[in-house]
Amino acid sequence: MKVVNKNIKVRIYPSKADKNDKGEKIVSINKIESNIGIYRFIYNHELAFINDFKSLLVQYGYGDKVIVNDSSCNVLLKMLRAENSFLEKAESSSRQQSQRNLIQAFKRYYDPNLKSNYPVFKQKRNAKDNFRIINNNNNVRIQKNRYGFEQIKLAKLGLIKFKTSKEYRELLRQASNTNDSTAKIKHVTIKKENTKYYAVFNIECIHTPDRIIGPRQQIGIDIGCSKLAVLSNEQEIPNLNLTEETEKIIHYQKIMSHHKPKSIRYKKAQKQYNKWYQKLINKRNDYYNKQTADIVKNSCFVAVQNENIIAWKHNKYLSRGIQLNAPRTFMDQIEYKCNWNDIEFIKVPKNFPSTQICSKCGEQNEKLRGQENLGIREWDCQYCNTHHDRDVNAGINILKRGLELAGAAGQ
């Protein structure tokens, strides 16, 4: 058993009114939109102040690096609250979360290993519409209303209807019970996606791995483009067929390009575009969850090469397939599932020539180097005459290198 953080996404249904027939405070669309706007307002105004202060430092020759931390942002937030009374409508932890995200953006920008871009202003049309409420003293929970129906209680906002599976509902009940120490709600993020509203609960709970009858194996995974992945045991995981979804998405994109934005026909096409795009994401996530669960439950050691996916996207022959199949999502799912089930997971460095080394004799074939030789899928070793499938050979080499790294780390 292990304590893990699980994210549960449930559909919520805000009302048009602020109170119900019994006078209870309920979550309305206006309240959610107001909190989203306040989150964006705080982020943008604090970023604007930092940019102005940074330009002053450069003007007087003090350099352009600004230290952004909690104490400086708290002063800015107090100033904004004093000048703008409407900020009090938002829940207090959601205001603080806005500046925490800004601090994190600057930390990522100044970290040389991440190479993140400089923080930019959040725009209403392009922003991820969300805000977060931290659970303090069980102010985010599941409770029954006067009619006996279970609803989500959000701090300062009120009650809201929701819909989810029986398994998730039971976990939410367990996390809302203050007498149960096995699960606890850490925070909830309210999201708006394509005119629909969702609540994403972060729950700290105890995860019990499934009992597997039979031997577990050590696996090396080679992530690819023509195939999603090839394992060291010669198992191939094909790419998902998303032809229908992509054709519909392209079709409705063309219709939207031929009409004026916010017109009736534009909105109709946009609604269908959002529908098919969400279908594509749901279908892909379902497929990846099933495949990664099958890999993890039958493994005792997993090694994956940490491929440079961003560089692949710059290749005009690979970029479309990479963006469609999202191999980084597949790798991330394997990593967190291995962590949950106490399975050793190793990332092999991206500069390791896994496809060029013979898995039998260990000699390197220089003829396979470079993007121009990606079409060579099978080859014979000139030293030991072993015939290799390029992807299976890479999976075996990744497994061997992963075991070497794990052994070096254990010493």
C-alpha positions as CSV (number, residue, x, y, z in Angstrom):
1,M,0.0,0.0,0.0
2,K,1.2,3.5,-0.8
3,V,-0.2,7.0,-0.3
4,V,-0.7,8.7,-3.7
5,N,-2.5,11.7,-5.1
6,K,-5.3,10.9,-7.5
7,N,-7.1,13.4,-9.8
8,I,-10.8,12.8,-10.3
9,K,-12.6,14.8,-13.0
10,V,-16.4,15.1,-12.6
11,R,-19.0,17.0,-14.6
12,I,-20.7,19.8,-12.7
13,Y,-23.9,21.7,-13.6
14,P,-24.0,25.3,-12.3
15,S,-27.4,27.0,-12.2
16,K,-28.5,30.4,-13.5
17,A,-29.8,31.6,-10.1
18,D,-27.7,32.2,-6.9
19,K,-30.1,30.6,-4.6
20,N,-32.6,27.6,-4.8
21,D,-36.2,27.5,-3.7
22,K,-35.3,26.8,-0.1
23,G,-33.0,29.8,0.1
24,E,-29.8,27.8,0.1
25,K,-26.7,29.3,-1.6
26,I,-25.9,27.4,-4.9
27,V,-23.2,27.8,-7.4
28,S,-24.3,29.8,-10.5
29,I,-22.6,30.4,-13.9
30,N,-22.1,34.0,-12.9
31,K,-20.1,33.0,-9.8
32,I,-17.8,30.7,-11.7
33,E,-17.2,33.2,-14.5
34,S,-16.5,35.9,-11.9
35,N,-13.9,33.7,-10.1
36,I,-12.2,32.8,-13.4
37,G,-12.1,36.5,-14.3
38,I,-10.7,37.5,-10.9
39,Y,-8.0,34.8,-11.2
40,R,-7.0,36.2,-14.6
41,F,-7.1,39.8,-13.3
42,I,-4.7,39.2,-10.4
43,Y,-2.3,37.2,-12.5
44,N,-2.1,39.9,-15.2
45,H,-1.9,42.9,-12.9
46,E,0.9,41.4,-10.8
47,L,2.8,40.4,-14.0
48,A,2.4,43.9,-15.4
49,F,3.8,45.4,-12.1
50,I,6.8,43.0,-12.3
51,N,7.4,43.9,-15.9
52,D,7.4,47.7,-15.1
53,F,9.7,47.2,-12.2
54,K,12.0,45.1,-14.4
55,S,12.2,47.8,-17.0
56,L,13.2,50.3,-14.3
57,L,16.0,48.1,-13.1
58,V,17.3,47.8,-16.7
59,Q,17.0,51.6,-17.2
60,Y,19.2,52.3,-14.2
61,G,21.7,49.5,-14.9
62,Y,20.8,47.0,-12.2
63,G,20.2,44.0,-14.6
64,D,17.0,42.4,-15.6
65,K,16.6,39.5,-13.1
66,V,13.7,40.0,-10.6
67,I,13.2,37.7,-7.6
68,V,9.5,36.8,-7.5
69,N,8.5,35.2,-4.2
70,D,5.5,34.9,-1.8
71,S,6.4,38.0,0.3
72,S,6.6,40.4,-2.7
73,C,3.4,39.0,-4.3
74,N,1.5,39.2,-1.1
75,V,2.2,43.0,-1.0
76,L,0.9,43.3,-4.5
77,L,-2.2,41.3,-3.7
78,K,-3.0,43.6,-0.7
79,M,-2.6,46.6,-2.9
80,L,-5.0,45.2,-5.5
81,R,-7.6,44.2,-2.9
82,A,-7.5,47.7,-1.5
83,E,-8.0,49.3,-4.9
84,N,-10.6,46.8,-6.3
85,S,-13.4,45.8,-3.9
86,F,-14.8,43.2,-6.4
87,L,-11.9,40.9,-5.6
88,E,-13.5,40.0,-2.3
89,K,-16.2,38.1,-4.2
90,A,-13.6,35.3,-4.9
91,E,-12.7,32.6,-2.4
92,S,-9.5,33.6,-0.6
93,S,-7.4,30.5,-1.5
94,S,-8.2,31.0,-5.2
95,R,-6.8,34.5,-5.1
96,Q,-3.6,33.2,-3.5
97,Q,-3.4,30.4,-6.0
98,S,-3.3,32.9,-8.9
99,Q,-0.1,34.4,-7.5
100,R,1.4,31.0,-6.7
101,N,1.0,30.1,-10.4
102,L,2.8,33.3,-11.3
103,I,5.7,32.6,-8.9
104,Q,6.0,29.1,-10.4
105,A,6.1,30.5,-13.9
106,F,9.0,32.7,-13.0
107,K,10.8,29.8,-11.3
108,R,10.4,27.7,-14.4
109,Y,11.7,30.6,-16.6
110,Y,14.9,31.1,-14.5
111,D,15.6,27.3,-14.2
112,P,18.3,26.5,-16.9
113,N,17.2,22.9,-17.1
114,L,13.6,23.6,-18.2
115,K,14.1,26.3,-20.8
116,S,10.6,27.7,-20.3
117,N,9.5,30.9,-22.0
118,Y,9.0,34.2,-20.1
119,P,5.5,34.4,-18.5
120,V,2.9,36.1,-20.7
121,F,-0.5,37.7,-19.9
122,K,-3.6,35.5,-19.8
123,Q,-6.1,36.4,-22.5
124,K,-9.8,35.8,-22.2
125,R,-10.1,34.1,-25.6
126,N,-7.0,31.9,-25.3
127,A,-6.8,31.3,-21.5
128,K,-7.4,28.0,-19.8
129,D,-10.5,29.0,-17.9
130,N,-10.1,27.7,-14.4
131,F,-9.5,28.5,-10.7
132,R,-8.5,26.5,-7.7
133,I,-9.9,26.2,-4.2
134,I,-7.8,24.7,-1.4
135,N,-9.6,22.5,1.1
136,N,-9.3,24.0,4.6
137,N,-11.3,22.6,7.5
138,N,-13.3,20.4,5.1
139,N,-14.8,23.4,3.3
140,V,-14.7,21.4,0.1
141,R,-16.8,18.2,0.4
142,I,-19.7,16.1,-0.7
143,Q,-22.9,16.6,1.3
144,K,-26.6,16.0,0.9
145,N,-29.0,18.9,0.3
146,R,-32.5,19.3,1.8
147,Y,-33.9,16.9,-0.7
148,G,-31.4,14.1,0.1
149,F,-29.4,14.4,-3.1
150,E,-25.6,14.5,-2.9
151,Q,-24.0,17.7,-4.1
152,I,-20.5,19.3,-4.0
153,K,-20.0,22.0,-1.4
154,L,-17.6,24.7,-2.5
155,A,-16.2,27.2,0.0
156,K,-18.0,30.6,-0.3
157,L,-19.7,29.6,-3.5
158,G,-22.3,27.1,-2.3
159,L,-23.7,23.7,-3.5
160,I,-23.6,22.4,-7.0
161,K,-24.9,19.3,-8.8
162,F,-22.4,16.8,-10.2
163,K,-22.3,13.5,-12.2
164,T,-19.7,10.8,-12.0
165,S,-19.2,7.0,-11.8
166,K,-20.1,4.9,-8.7
167,E,-16.4,4.2,-8.0
168,Y,-15.5,7.9,-8.0
169,R,-18.6,8.9,-6.0
170,E,-17.6,6.4,-3.3
171,L,-14.1,7.8,-3.2
172,L,-15.4,11.3,-2.9
173,R,-17.7,10.3,0.0
174,Q,-14.7,8.6,1.7
175,A,-12.6,11.7,1.2
176,S,-15.4,14.0,2.6
177,N,-15.7,12.0,5.8
178,T,-13.6,13.7,8.5
179,N,-13.5,10.5,10.5
180,D,-11.9,8.5,7.7
181,S,-8.1,9.0,7.6
182,T,-7.5,6.9,4.4
183,A,-8.5,9.6,2.0
184,K,-8.6,13.4,2.0
185,I,-9.5,16.1,-0.6
186,K,-6.5,18.4,-1.0
187,H,-8.0,20.9,-3.5
188,V,-10.5,21.2,-6.3
189,T,-10.0,23.0,-9.7
190,I,-13.1,24.3,-11.4
191,K,-12.6,24.2,-15.2
192,K,-14.6,25.5,-18.2
193,E,-14.1,23.4,-21.3
194,N,-16.1,24.2,-24.5
195,T,-19.1,25.6,-22.6
196,K,-19.1,22.7,-20.2
197,Y,-18.0,22.9,-16.5
198,Y,-15.9,20.3,-14.6
199,A,-14.5,19.9,-11.1
200,V,-11.1,18.2,-10.8
201,F,-10.5,16.9,-7.2
202,N,-7.0,16.2,-6.0
203,I,-7.4,13.4,-3.4
204,E,-4.7,12.0,-1.2
205,C,-5.5,8.3,-0.6
206,I,-4.1,4.9,0.0
207,H,-3.5,2.9,-3.3
208,T,-3.5,-0.9,-3.1
209,P,-1.7,-2.5,-6.1
210,D,-3.6,-5.4,-7.9
211,R,-2.5,-8.9,-7.0
212,I,-0.9,-10.5,-10.0
213,I,-0.7,-14.3,-10.3
214,G,2.3,-15.4,-12.4
215,P,5.8,-14.1,-13.2
216,R,6.6,-10.4,-13.8
217,Q,9.2,-9.4,-16.3
218,Q,11.7,-6.6,-17.0
219,I,10.7,-4.4,-19.9
220,G,12.4,-1.9,-22.1
221,I,10.2,0.4,-24.2
222,D,11.1,2.1,-27.4
223,I,8.8,5.0,-28.2
224,G,8.2,5.5,-32.0
225,C,6.2,7.3,-34.6
226,S,4.9,4.6,-37.0
227,K,4.1,2.5,-33.9
228,L,3.3,3.9,-30.5
229,A,5.8,1.6,-28.8
230,V,7.7,-1.6,-29.2
231,L,8.7,-3.6,-26.1
232,S,11.9,-5.6,-25.5
233,N,9.8,-8.8,-25.5
234,E,8.8,-8.1,-29.1
235,Q,5.3,-6.9,-28.3
236,E,4.2,-4.1,-30.5
237,I,1.6,-1.4,-29.5
238,P,0.2,0.1,-32.7
239,N,-1.0,3.7,-33.0
240,L,-4.7,4.3,-32.5
241,N,-6.8,4.8,-35.6
242,L,-8.1,8.4,-35.3
243,T,-8.9,8.9,-39.0
244,E,-12.6,9.6,-38.5
245,E,-12.0,12.2,-35.7
246,T,-9.2,14.0,-37.6
247,E,-11.3,14.2,-40.8
248,K,-14.2,15.7,-38.9
249,I,-11.9,18.2,-37.1
250,I,-10.4,19.4,-40.3
251,H,-13.8,19.6,-42.0
252,Y,-15.2,21.9,-39.3
253,Q,-12.0,23.9,-39.1
254,K,-12.5,24.7,-42.8
255,I,-16.1,25.8,-42.2
256,M,-15.1,28.0,-39.3
257,S,-12.4,29.7,-41.6
258,H,-15.1,30.6,-44.1
259,H,-17.4,32.4,-41.7
260,K,-17.1,35.5,-39.6
261,P,-16.1,34.8,-36.0
262,K,-19.0,34.8,-33.5
263,S,-21.6,34.5,-36.3
264,I,-24.4,31.8,-36.0
265,R,-22.8,29.5,-38.6
266,Y,-19.4,29.9,-37.0
267,K,-20.7,29.0,-33.6
268,K,-22.5,25.9,-35.0
269,A,-19.3,24.7,-36.7
270,Q,-17.3,25.5,-33.5
271,K,-19.7,23.4,-31.4
272,Q,-19.2,20.4,-33.7
273,Y,-15.4,21.0,-33.8
274,N,-15.2,21.0,-30.0
275,K,-17.3,17.8,-29.8
276,W,-15.1,15.8,-32.2
277,Y,-11.9,17.2,-30.6
278,Q,-13.1,16.0,-27.2
279,K,-14.0,12.6,-28.7
280,L,-10.4,12.3,-30.0
281,I,-8.9,13.1,-26.6
282,N,-11.2,10.8,-24.7
283,K,-10.6,7.9,-27.2
284,R,-6.8,8.4,-26.9
285,N,-6.8,8.6,-23.1
286,D,-8.9,5.5,-22.8
287,Y,-6.6,3.5,-25.1
288,Y,-3.4,4.7,-23.4
289,N,-4.8,3.9,-19.9
290,K,-5.6,0.3,-20.9
291,Q,-2.3,-0.2,-22.6
292,T,-0.2,1.3,-19.8
293,A,-2.1,-0.6,-17.1
294,D,-1.5,-3.9,-19.0
295,I,2.3,-3.1,-19.2
296,V,2.7,-2.1,-15.5
297,K,0.7,-4.9,-14.0
298,N,2.9,-7.5,-15.7
299,S,6.3,-5.8,-15.0
300,C,8.7,-5.6,-12.2
301,F,11.1,-3.1,-13.9
302,V,10.4,-0.6,-16.7
303,A,13.0,1.4,-18.7
304,V,12.0,4.1,-21.2
305,Q,14.3,6.3,-23.3
306,N,13.6,10.0,-22.5
307,E,13.1,11.0,-26.1
308,N,13.2,14.6,-27.2
309,I,9.6,14.9,-28.4
310,I,9.9,18.6,-29.1
311,A,12.7,18.1,-31.6
312,W,10.5,15.4,-33.4
313,K,7.8,18.0,-33.8
314,H,10.2,20.2,-35.9
315,N,10.5,17.4,-38.5
316,K,7.8,18.0,-41.1
317,Y,7.5,14.3,-41.8
318,L,6.9,13.4,-38.1
319,S,5.2,16.4,-36.6
320,R,1.6,15.5,-37.6
321,G,1.8,12.0,-36.2
322,I,3.5,13.2,-33.0
323,Q,0.9,15.8,-32.3
324,L,-1.9,13.3,-33.0
325,N,-0.6,10.4,-31.0
326,A,1.0,12.4,-28.1
327,P,3.7,9.8,-27.1
328,R,4.7,12.0,-24.1
329,T,1.3,11.4,-22.5
330,F,1.9,7.6,-22.9
331,M,5.3,7.9,-21.2
332,D,3.9,10.0,-18.3
333,Q,1.1,7.5,-17.7
334,I,3.6,4.6,-17.4
335,E,5.7,6.7,-15.0
336,Y,3.0,7.5,-12.5
337,K,1.5,4.0,-12.6
338,C,4.9,2.5,-11.9
339,N,5.3,4.9,-9.0
340,W,1.9,4.0,-7.6
341,N,2.6,0.2,-7.8
342,D,6.2,0.4,-6.4
343,I,7.7,-0.7,-9.7
344,E,11.2,0.6,-10.5
345,F,11.1,3.1,-13.4
346,I,14.2,4.3,-15.2
347,K,14.6,7.0,-17.9
348,V,17.4,6.3,-20.2
349,P,19.1,9.5,-21.5
350,K,18.0,10.7,-24.9
351,N,21.5,10.7,-26.4
352,F,21.9,7.0,-25.9
353,P,22.2,5.4,-29.4
354,S,19.7,2.5,-28.7
355,T,18.9,1.8,-32.4
356,Q,22.5,1.7,-33.5
357,I,24.0,-0.8,-31.0
358,C,23.8,-4.5,-31.6
359,S,22.0,-6.0,-28.6
360,K,24.0,-9.3,-28.9
361,C,27.7,-8.2,-29.4
362,G,27.4,-4.5,-28.3
363,E,29.1,-3.0,-31.4
364,Q,27.7,0.2,-32.9
365,N,26.5,0.5,-36.5
366,E,27.3,4.1,-37.7
367,K,25.2,3.6,-40.9
368,L,22.0,4.0,-38.9
369,R,22.9,7.4,-37.6
370,G,20.9,10.5,-38.8
371,Q,17.3,11.2,-39.8
372,E,18.0,10.2,-43.4
373,N,18.4,6.6,-42.3
374,L,15.1,6.3,-40.3
375,G,13.7,4.2,-43.2
376,I,16.0,1.3,-42.4
377,R,13.8,-0.9,-40.2
378,E,15.9,-4.1,-40.3
379,W,19.6,-4.6,-40.5
380,D,22.4,-7.2,-40.0
381,C,25.3,-6.7,-37.6
382,Q,28.6,-6.6,-39.6
383,Y,30.5,-8.1,-36.5
384,C,28.3,-11.0,-35.4
385,N,25.9,-11.3,-38.5
386,T,22.8,-11.1,-36.2
387,H,19.6,-10.0,-37.9
388,H,17.8,-7.2,-36.0
389,D,14.4,-5.5,-36.1
390,R,15.3,-1.9,-35.5
391,D,12.6,-1.2,-32.8
392,V,12.9,-4.6,-30.9
393,N,16.7,-4.2,-30.8
394,A,16.3,-0.6,-29.4
395,G,13.9,-2.0,-26.7
396,I,16.5,-4.6,-25.6
397,N,19.3,-2.0,-25.5
398,I,17.1,0.4,-23.5
399,L,16.4,-2.4,-21.0
400,K,20.1,-3.2,-20.7
401,R,21.0,0.4,-20.2
402,G,18.2,0.9,-17.7
403,L,19.4,-2.0,-15.6
404,E,23.0,-0.6,-15.7
405,L,21.7,2.8,-14.5
406,A,19.6,1.2,-11.8
407,G,22.6,-0.9,-10.6
408,A,24.8,2.2,-10.5
409,A,22.1,4.2,-8.5
410,G,21.8,1.3,-6.0
411,Q,25.5,1.2,-5.2
